[in-house]
Amino acid sequence: MLNPKHADGRHTLSMTSNPSTLRYTALAIVLHWLLALMIVASFGVGLYMSDLPISPTRLKLYNWHKWAGVTILALSGLRLLWRLTHRPPAAAPGWQAGIAQATHGLLYALFFVVPLLGWAYSSAAGFPVVWFGLLQLPDFVPVDKLLAEAIKPWHERSAMMMAGLVLLHLAGAAKHQWLDRDRLIQRMLPGRS
């Protein structure tokens, strides 16, 4: 719900109307921020570890990166299920809604594509994914070094695409917070607004 435009043309969200329609659910907020932190950390570790020489540190980071990827995949499944069964708050006005919907749709797709490509790459390279050192996941594809070399750049490119979309998402949130001052960001912040 939007309040009428201010004299300068900006809309503001009515935070006194029906708050349940203006905020995401507590679980959606927790999943959003948990996945955000995990994705940013996993991306940073992925960039850092790729230039390291073979060493125990590199192997540990690769394992952590794979654990994070599997966890991101599982949490993304939960987040998608929650999103499909719980209506989100009203979208931003006009053309912004289309951009937000496209960005969110691509992000959701990449929440699955990036870790699945990483799992496929690891399997094809002959390195099983053992989640937290406890649960060995089945190989996603058969061991095939040529296939691994073909998959690796797709994992990297899709991760870069996700990073670009995250930056676009952040730019949209910043626009709403500091330019529009419409309090749209309050919908996803923890706590009461």
C-alpha positions in Angstrom: 0.0 0.0 0.0 1.3 3.4 -0.9 0.4 6.7 0.6 -0.4 9.5 -1.8 2.6 11.2 -3.4 4.5 13.8 -1.5 4.8 17.3 -3.0 8.1 16.2 -4.5 6.5 13.2 -6.2 7.7 10.4 -3.9 5.5 7.7 -2.5 5.8 6.4 1.0 4.6 3.1 2.4 1.9 3.3 5.0 3.3 1.5 7.9 0.2 2.1 9.9 -2.2 0.3 7.5 -2.2 -3.5 7.8 1.3 -4.3 8.9 1.0 -8.0 8.0 0.6 -7.1 4.4 3.6 -4.7 4.5 6.2 -7.0 5.9 7.6 -10.4 5.0 7.1 -13.2 7.5 9.7 -13.8 10.2 10.9 -17.0 8.4 11.2 -15.2 5.1 13.3 -12.5 6.7 15.6 -15.0 8.5 16.1 -17.0 5.3 16.7 -13.8 3.3 19.5 -12.6 5.6 21.0 -16.0 6.2 21.2 -16.8 2.5 22.6 -13.3 1.8 25.4 -13.8 4.3 26.2 -17.3 3.1 26.1 -16.3 -0.6 28.4 -13.3 0.0 30.8 -15.3 2.1 30.8 -18.2 -0.3 31.4 -15.9 -3.2 34.3 -14.2 -1.4 35.9 -17.6 -0.5 35.4 -18.8 -4.0 37.3 -15.8 -5.4 40.1 -16.1 -2.8 40.6 -19.8 -3.0 40.8 -20.0 -6.8 44.2 -18.3 -6.9 45.8 -20.2 -4.0 48.4 -22.9 -4.8 47.5 -26.5 -3.8 47.8 -26.6 0.0 45.9 -27.8 3.1 44.4 -24.2 3.3 43.1 -24.4 -0.2 41.6 -27.8 0.4 39.9 -26.7 3.5 38.5 -23.6 1.8 37.2 -25.8 -1.1 35.5 -28.1 1.3 34.0 -25.1 3.2 32.9 -23.7 -0.2 31.2 -26.9 -1.1 29.5 -27.2 2.3 28.2 -23.7 2.0 27.0 -24.4 -1.6 25.0 -27.5 -0.4 23.6 -25.5 2.5 22.6 -22.6 0.2 20.9 -25.1 -2.1 18.9 -26.7 0.8 18.0 -23.3 2.3 17.0 -22.0 -1.2 14.6 -24.9 -1.6 13.0 -24.1 1.8 12.9 -20.4 0.8 11.3 -21.1 -2.5 8.7 -23.4 -0.9 7.9 -20.7 1.7 7.7 -18.1 -1.0 5.3 -20.2 -3.1 3.0 -20.7 -0.1 3.2 -17.3 1.5 2.2 -14.1 -0.4 4.8 -11.4 -0.3 4.0 -7.8 0.6 2.8 -5.5 -2.1 5.5 -4.7 -4.7 7.0 -1.3 -5.5 5.0 0.9 -7.8 4.9 0.8 -11.7 8.0 0.0 -13.7 10.0 -0.8 -10.5 7.8 -3.8 -9.8 8.8 -5.3 -13.2 12.5 -4.8 -12.5 12.2 -6.2 -9.0 10.2 -9.2 -10.2 12.8 -10.0 -12.9 15.7 -9.6 -10.6 14.1 -11.8 -7.9 13.2 -14.4 -10.5 16.8 -14.6 -11.8 18.2 -14.6 -8.3 16.0 -17.5 -7.3 17.0 -19.4 -10.4 20.7 -18.8 -9.6 20.2 -19.8 -6.0 19.8 -23.3 -7.5 22.0 -23.1 -10.7 25.2 -21.9 -9.0 25.4 -24.7 -6.4 24.2 -27.4 -8.7 26.9 -26.4 -11.2 29.5 -26.4 -8.4 28.3 -29.9 -7.3 28.4 -31.1 -10.9 31.9 -29.7 -11.3 33.2 -31.3 -8.1 31.6 -34.6 -9.1 33.0 -34.5 -12.6 36.5 -33.6 -11.3 36.4 -36.7 -9.0 36.0 -34.9 -5.7 33.0 -36.0 -3.8 30.9 -33.6 -1.8 30.9 -34.6 1.8 28.6 -32.2 3.6 30.3 -31.0 6.8 32.6 -34.0 6.6 29.6 -36.2 7.7 27.3 -36.9 4.8 28.7 -37.9 1.4 26.4 -36.8 -1.3 26.0 -38.9 -4.5 27.9 -37.8 -7.5 25.8 -35.4 -9.5 27.5 -36.4 -12.7 30.0 -39.2 -13.5 33.7 -38.5 -13.2 34.9 -37.0 -16.4 37.8 -34.5 -16.5 36.7 -33.0 -19.8 33.2 -32.5 -18.5 34.7 -30.9 -15.3 36.6 -28.4 -17.4 33.5 -27.6 -19.4 31.4 -27.1 -16.3 33.9 -25.0 -14.3 33.5 -21.8 -16.3 29.7 -22.1 -16.2 29.9 -22.2 -12.4 32.1 -19.2 -12.3 30.0 -17.2 -14.8 26.8 -18.0 -13.1 28.3 -16.9 -9.7 29.4 -13.7 -11.3 25.9 -13.1 -12.7 24.5 -13.7 -9.3 26.9 -11.2 -7.8 25.8 -8.6 -10.4 22.2 -9.2 -9.6 22.9 -8.9 -5.9 24.5 -5.5 -6.6 21.4 -4.5 -8.6 19.2 -5.7 -5.7 21.3 -3.6 -3.3 21.1 -0.6 -5.6 17.3 -0.9 -5.7 17.2 -1.1 -1.9 19.4 1.9 -1.5 17.3 3.9 -4.0 14.2 3.2 -2.0 15.9 3.9 1.3 17.8 7.1 0.5 16.2 8.6 -2.7 12.6 7.7 -2.5 12.5 7.5 1.3 9.5 5.2 1.0 10.5 2.8 3.8 10.2 -0.2 1.3 13.4 -1.7 2.9 11.6 -1.9 6.3 9.7 -5.0 4.9 12.8 -7.1 5.1 14.6 -5.8 8.1 14.5 -7.9 11.3 12.5 -6.6 14.2 9.3 -4.5 14.2 8.9 -1.6 12.0 
